[in-house]
Each structure stands twice: as C-alpha cells, then as structure tokens.
C-alpha cells in the first residue's frame, strides 16, 4: 500500500510539472507574438506601404512655355524704322509666317514654344497705340486661348532678354516683329539692340 501511495504521488507531481511547463510555454509564446506585432520594425514596415505605393512625380515633359500680358503697346523705333508692338513689360512681340490669320491658326506647339512663347489671352487686354478692334483670340490645340493681332497669333522670343531687343526679327525667314496693324515688320534684324528702355510710341 505504501508503494502504491508513492507511485500516485510521483504521478501527481509529474502531471503538475507537465501542466506548469505547458502554461509557461503558452505564456512565452503569447508574449513573443505580441512583441513581434508591436516591434518598431513591423510598425515601420506597415507604415511604409503607402509611401511605397505612392506614384513619383515625373513632371510633364510635354508642357508648353507661355507668356501673358495685360497690354499691347506701340513702340516707335525711330530713325525711320517704323513702329512695333510690345507687351506690358516692353518686350517685342512677334508673328510667324507659318501661322494663318484667316481663320487664325497657331502652328507653334511643343518644343517650338520653348523658343517662341505664345502670348495667352487675358480677360481684359488694354491697348496703347494699337487699335483694339484688331485684337482677337485663337483656340490652341492644347485648349488654351492665344492672343491675336489682325488675326495673327502673337509670341515672345526667348532670345530677347532686355526691353527693346528685336533678336527674333527675320529669324529663319519666318518670324517677324509685329506692327500695330498686325503686319510683319520689314526692318532688318537688330540682334543685341539695347538702350530702348522707356521709349514708347
């Protein structure tokens, strides 16, 4: 009987030890899972998903350069050279023989506008020495409205960096400074011309 009692005690102890081990392992596993879920690494990984999926800003390589003006002004070139039209900053405006005046049509798009910037139509453009009835607009292929004079679309030349310069005159035999009547200027190209600041017609 004494032997059986000892055996029962050993069985109870072994069972208790096994149960304790099981509980301990379960608790450790749960703690490990929680720590894994709450670790900084996992938090960073979860937070990084939206940034990874956000598209990069690649820019619009097909965008066009454009100019605006609130006024068209006449500038007398002096020395019998006649008059030309400038924007509100005094920069020379041009027209192209590649365009059409009736009906108005602009053929300068894409890369062309990097050199010859279309003058966009504003809500109200004032005139000084230019007949306002000659002003108009033309719908460009990009949906924008370009200012016209005598039906001819108007442009600014990137090569003119100072007031009074006419570096685009007769460029490629198709770009010409525009006169107050919308016609093309017949004066010789005047590349690098300066010192015209403040001269207004």
Secondary structure, 3 states (H helix, E strand, C coil): CHHHHHHHHHHHHHHHHHHHHHHHHHHHHHHHHHHHHHCHHHHHHHHHHHHHHCCCCCCCCCCCCEEECCEEEEEECCCCCCEEEECCCCCEEEEECCCEECCEECCCCCCHHHHEEEEECCCCCEEECCCHHHEEEEECCCCCEEEEECCEECEEECCCCCCCCECCCCECCCEEEECCCCCECCCCCECCCCCCCCCCC
